[in-house]
Amino acid sequence: MSQVDMARASLATAETCIILTNKNAVDPVTIDHKNILQGLAMKKYVQNVGGQNLRLCMQLIKSDSKQHYISSIGANKSTNLDQLIIVEEIKMALLAKSCFAPGIISFISNLISSSGDDAGDADDDEEEEPWVAEYV
């Protein structure tokens, strides 16, 4: 990431930066390492230009990458405000919860997929399947 791009994005005055990953990447380890390096470059730029600490919210694919990031910042974990979202950990947590609550994966999947739907259109009511009325 170039300093020109970081200056253009006003990163020096930002309090938080969010880095999202490509979950469909062919090589997730390489993508995670690239995101970690970009995050570290952003934190260093903000520290050098603005003199403040940048809070980073980063999405990673592999859970091993979490330890790579923590060891690379060299800071105490309790003083670090960064937030890491690990896609693999979320998947495994949902799978574990499904053992105690059968159907929770289907429930959450339906919530996520229907949250963007516009179920309030009057024009579509005639064309809807009968089971859709149960979710409205």
RAWO-V904098 format. One record per helix or strand. SS is the DSSP state (H for helix, E for strand). FROM is the first residue (numbers start at 1). TO is the last residue. If there is no record, write none. Layout:
BEGIN
{{SS FROM TO} {SS FROM TO}}
END
This chain:
BEGIN
{{H 3 8} {H 11 13} {E 16 19} {H 28 49} {E 55 60} {H 64 73} {E 83 86} {H 87 100} {H 104 114} {H 130 134}}
END
